[in-house]
Amino acid sequence: FFILNLKVKPFDVQCNHRDYQYGSTVCVCNEHHCDTMGPLPKTAAGIVQVYETSRNGDRFRSNHFSFKSIQSKNDANIIQINLNHEKRYQKIIGFGGAFSDSSGLNMKKLSNKLQVRLMMDYFGSDGIEYSIGRIPIGGTDFSPRPYTYDDNPGDEMLSNFSLQIEDYQYKIPYIKMAQKFSSNGIRHFGSPWGPPAWMKTNNDISHGGYLKGEPGGKYYKLFAQYIVKFLQEYQKHNIPIWGITIVNEPIKGMIPEWKWNCLALNSSQQRDFIKLDLGPELYEHGFKREHLAVMIYDDQLPQMKSYAETIMDDEDAAKYVSGVAFHWYENRLKNADRNDIDELYHKYPGIFLLATEACELRKNDSHRVHLGSWDAFNNYADDIIEDLNHYSAGWIDWNLALDVDGGPSWAENQVEAPIMINTTGNEYYKQPTFYAMGHFSKFLTPGSIRIHFDMIDAKQSSSSSIKATVFERPD
């Protein structure tokens, strides 16, 4: 087929560009101007609608095309994509970001009007329509302070467990705002960065440390109860939790010098914690597998397969598990193999795989934040496409919004977010990565199914600099 341009439609409100000399631009949103995409229009039969974001400044530029028979298959400019609707793969769960304390703290410094606009940009029908929200269970490195929900040493009844001011000021209000603006609903999942310090072998919220004792023992059971109490407290605020990860980055938690909230759990410890402590505790309080998606691992790709197999090969642990979560930070290492995702998908039918954290970080750069970075756009788009083509059921970014210095972070771990906020100028900046996320979250609605395709260029070569993924939406 050949596609013929019919007309060009600009987006509803154009981007207000600002160039910080990092390859492209940010789109500035203030009280008077903010670009919006608008709801997706219905496309007539025989017409295809294409949205383009480019280094030169296009942001969701919309073009309408019609199909026409190819006159010559030898045109060097033609890349042919052959679809096979009979070969179908994974179903999309969603795309989204995390309601970190720092995100809420930064958003709260905007005017009410801009807070609403920012949340609509992420979750509204005229925005990029995120469908997943990750909720930290307690504090993280992107909190104003290190804390948990029970920092009272020796409170073995968890009688002092309570949500903190950060929940009431920085998390819950924005979660509820997102729920209000979303037309398709949001799946929320919780992730603990670690337990209270008094449950850990090193008696420290940060730095590498394990739970005291062994799985089945007092402190493992206390940590299971701690997680259940979080689920119950958020339910009281009419925030249903769709899923949880066991703990954020349990392998990183083994590093003694690790600078922020963490917990070490090797694969056998996580397996036994699930079957002896967490699984039974969840079931006792009504959080059964059909109501709560328990995700194991939640760390980097290179060690995911062996870690997950240790858990999933044990029937008594696997019966509680719905999915495997992984992060993007080591995806480009030589020992990172996305075929591991494929193998897990086929070896354990009925579970999903989900990319649950990503962000641009530049630890060796004196300028941690590159506003308008086009390299970051390419990194996001490339990683998302690769993960989707290897059975990931979605892709979740890290912080929803940070300040222009990449924080605040009590651990001084400055990184980037798709939206950066000028906390003193009452404006925010939509990065190229915001639009990279939107090219997937806006169009691949939950329930979309990946279908098989073959891509060849005019020389009948399967190699191409073009990357693609193909899904069929429920509608």
N, C-alpha and C positions, 0 to 999 in steps of 0.2 A: 504494500500500500504506500501511498504518498500523501502527506498531509499539507494542505493548502491553507495559508493564513486568510481568515475572513475579516477579523477586526481586532482591535486592541482596546481593552478596557482598563483604565487606570484604577488604582485602588481607591477606596472610599475617601481617605484622607492621606495625602502624600507624606512621605518621610521628611522630617526636618533634619537634614544631614548635618553632622559635625565631624570634622576630620582631625583625628589625633595622630596621624602619620603612622598607623600600624597596618596599612594595606587596604583598608576600606573605611567605612564610616559607622558611627552610631546614629540612631534615630532618636532625637531629643523629644521628650514629652514634658509639657508644662501645663499650666492652667489654661492656656489659650490654644494649644495645638498638640495633637497626638495622632499618629497614623494608626488606622484600623483597617483590618482586612474585610470585615463584613461577613455575614453568613454566606455559606456556600450556595450558589444558585443551582437550580436544577439544570441539567444539560440535556439538550434535545437529542433525539436519535440521530446518529450519523455525525455528531459533533463531539470533539474532544476539547477539554479545557485544560490549558497548561499554565502553571504558575512558575515564575522564574525569579530567583534572587541571584544577583551578580555582584562581583567585586566593584563594578562601576557605579553601583547605587540602586539597582532595581531591588525592590523588596516586595515579593509576591506579585510581580507584574503579571497580569492575566492576559492570555491570548486564547482566542477561539480558533479552532481548526476544523476542517472537514476531511474525511477520508476520500482518497481517490486511487484508482489502480496505478501501480507503478508501470511506467512505460519502458524503463530499462533498469535491470538489476545491477548494472555495472557502474552506476553513478558512484563515484568515490565518496560522495557526501552522505550516502545513505547507510544507516545502521539499521538492520532488521531485527526485530524482536518477535520471536515465534512463541505464542502462548499455548500451553497445554492445560486446559481446565480440568482434565481428568486426574492430573497429579496434584494433589493438594497436601499442604503441610500444616504448620502450626496456626493457631488462632491468636489474634491480638488480644491482650489483656489491657494494655494502655501505655500511655506516655505521661511523664510528669516531672515533678521536682519535690524538694523537701521543705517543710515548714520549720526550718531551723529557728532558733531564738534570734540569731543575727538577722535573718530575713525579716522577721516581724519587728525587731527593734529599728531597723532601717526604714521600713515602710511607715512605721508610726511617726517618723519625723517629717513625712510629707503631709500636705493638707488633706483633709478628708476627701476632697474631690479627686485628688491624684491617687490616694490609696485605693479608691473604688476603681479608677481607671486602670491602675496597674493590675489589680486582681481580675478585672474583665479582660485585660490583654492576655492573661494566662488561661482563664477558665471560661470566659464568656463566648457566646456564639459569634461575636464579631472579633474575637481574639483567636488564639491558636488552640483553644479547647483541650487543655490538659484533662486527663481522665484518671490520673493516679496522684495521690499525695503521700509522701513519706513523712512520718511523724517520729522524731526522736523521742525515745522513752527516757526522759530526764535530760541532762545536759550533754553537750558535745564540745568539741574544740571551737565550734561556732556558737558559743554562748558567752554572755558577759562575765561568767564566773564558773568555776568547776562545782557541780552540785549533782545530787541525786534526789530521789523522792523520800529518802529516809536516812538522813545524815546524823542519826542518833546512835552512837556506838552501842552494840549489844542489844538492840531492840529486836529480840528474836520472835516477838509476836507481831512485828511490823505495825504496832499500834500508833506509831507516829508517821506512818506513810501518808503523804499528802502531795497533791499537785502544788506546784510552786508559782510564784508571781510571774515567772516567764511563761507558764502555760496560759495564765489568765490575761496577760498583756500581749504576748508575742505569738502565741500559737493559736489558741482557740478562736479569737476574734477573726483571724484571717482564714482559718479552716471553715468557719461558718459563712464567711463572705464568699468563699469559693463554692461552697455547697449551694448558696443562693443563686450564683451566676451560672452554674453549670446546667446545661439542658439535658445532658446524658447521664448525670450522676458521676460521683467520684469514688474510686476505691482507695481507701486509706490503709496503709500498713505501718506498723510500729517497729522501730529498731532500737534496742538498748545499746548504748556504747559501753556499758558496764554496770555492775552492781554498786551499792554503797561500799566505801573503802573498807569498812569493818568486816565485810564478807570475803575480802581478798587476802591472799597470802602475804602481800606486801603492805597491807593496810593503807593503800594509796589509791585515789581515784585514777590517777595516771600511772605511767610506767608499767612494764610488764608484770603481770601477776595473775594467778589462777584463783578459782574459788577454793576456799579452805576445805579440807577433807576430800572425799571421793563422791562420785555420783551415787545417789541414793542416800547420802548423808545429809546432815542438818543444813549446811549452807547451800547445797544444791537445791534442796527443797525450798529454802527461803527465797532463793533467786526465782524459782518457778512461781512462788506465791506473789512475789514482787511484780512480775510480768502480768499475772492475772489481775492484780489490783489496778494496774494501769488500764487494762481493757475495761474493767468495771467502772472506773472513774470517768473515762471518756464516754462510755455509754450513758452515764448520768447527764452528760452535756449534749446528748443527742448526736454524738459523733460515733457511728458504728465503725468498728475496725474490721476491715476485710481480711487482713493478714498480719503476720509478724515475721521478722527474721530472728534467729536465735540470739545472735549478738553481732554487732558490727565488727568486721575484720578480726576474727579470732586468732588468726596467725600473726598479724601485726601485734596483737596483745601479748605475744611471747617475747617481744623485744624489751629488754630491761630499760633502755633509754627512751622508750616511746613517750612523747611529751604531753599527751592528753588522754582523756577518758578511754579506757580500754579494758578488755578482759581476755585472757588466754584460754582457749579451749582447743585441744587437739581433736582429731576426728573421732577417736574412740571415746573421749570424754563427752563430746557433743552427742554422739550416738547414745551413750548410756544416760546422759542427762535427759534426752528426749524420752527414752522408753521408761526410765525409772522415776522421773520427777516432773518434767514439764508436760509431757503428754497426758499422764493421769490427772495432773492438777487442772489442765485445761478442760478435760472431759468431765471432771467432777463438777465444774462450774458452768457447764453447758456450751463450751467452746469446742465443739466437735469438728471433725475434718470438713464436713459439709457446710459449716458456718464460719470457719476460720482457716485461712491458708497459711500453714506453717512452712516457712522457707528456710532451708539449711544453708550453711556456708557463709555467704555474704562477704566474700573476700576476693582476691585476685585470681585471674584465669589460670595461671600456670599450675596451681596445686588443686584446682577445683575437682577434677575427675577422680583422683585417688581419694580425696577427702569425702566426696559425695558417695563413692562406692562403699566406703567403710560403713556409712550410715544406712544406705539403701539396701545393702546385702543382708541386713539384719531385719527380719520381718517384724519383730516387736518394736523396732524404732520406725521403720518405713511406713507402718500403718498410720502414723500420725502426720506424715510429710506430704505436702502438696507440690512443692517446687524447690528449685535450686536457684539461689541468688548469687550474682557475681558482679565485680566492679571492673572498671575499664583501665585502671592506672598502669597495669603491666601488660596490656594487650599487644604492645609492639615489641616486647622482649622475644628473643629467639625461642625460648621455651614455652611461649604462649601459643597454643594450638587450638583454633576454633573447631577443629574436628572433634575435640573433646566434648564440645556442646552437642554435636550431632550424635556421638556415641551414647551419651547419657540419655538423650531424647529417645533413642531407639531401644536402649537397654531397659529403661524403666517407663513403660507406657503408662500414661495417666498422670505423670507429673509434668510441670512446665519448667522452663528455664527463663530467667528474667534478669536483665542488666539493671542493677539497682542503684548505682552511683557513678557519677562522672563529673569532672570539672577541669578547666584549664588551670594548671599550676606551674609556676616557674621558680623552683627553689633556688636555682643558681643565677637568677637574673635580679639585679638590683631594682628593676622595675617589675614588680610582681603582676601588675595589671597593664594589659595592652588594650586600651579602649579602641574598638573598631577592628580588631584583628581578623583578617581574612584567613590566616592560617588556622585560627581556632574554628572558623566556620567549616573549613575543609576537614579538620580533625573530627569534628562532631559528625558531619554528614557521612564521612567514610566509615567511622566506627558503627554508626547506627545501621547503615546498609549491610555491613559485614555481619553484624550480630543478627539482624533479621534474616539474612540468608543462611544463617546457621541456627535457626530454630528459636531465637530469643522471642519471647511473647510481648516484648515492649522494651522501653529504654527510659530510665529515670535519671534525671540530672540531680545535682547536689543542691546547694542553696538557691532558693527562688530569687533572692535579691541581696546584694552586698553593697557596701559603700565603695567609693571610687578608689580606696586604698586596699580593697579586697577583704574587708572585715566587717564588724569587729570580731576578733578571735582572741579569747583570753590566752590561748596557747601561741599566739602570734603566727598563725598558719594562714597567711593571706593567699587567697586564690581568686578566681573570677567566677561570675555568674552571668547568665543570659541577660539579666537586668541589673544595672549598676545605678546606685542612687547617689545623687548629690545632696547630702543631708543638710547642707547649709543654704542651698540655692533653690529648694522646692522644685526640683526637676529630676527626671530619671532618664537613663539611656538604655535603649534596646540595642543590644549587641548583635553582630551577625549571627552569633550562636542562638539567639532567640528565634531568628528566622529559620535557622537550620533545624531546630526542634520543631517549629511549626510546619515545616514541609512534611513531617511525619504525623505529628499529633493531630493536626487539623484534618487530615485526609484518611488516616488509618484508624477509624473508629473502632472501639472494642467490638470484637466479633468478626472483624475482617480476617480473611483467610489467605495465607500465602499460596500462590499457585506457581507451577513450574513454568520456566521460560528458557529459551535459548537465544542468545544474542550473537549475531554475526555481522561483520562489516561487508562491504562490497566485494572484498577479496575472499570471502567465505572463510575468514579466519575467526576463531572464537576469542581471540585476544583483542582487547580494546581498552582505551583509556577511560571509556565511559563505564560507570557503575550503575547498576539498576537493581530494583527489587519490585516484585509485582504482587499485588493483593487484590482480592475481590471483597468489596464492602458488603455489609449485610443489606444495604438498600440498593 
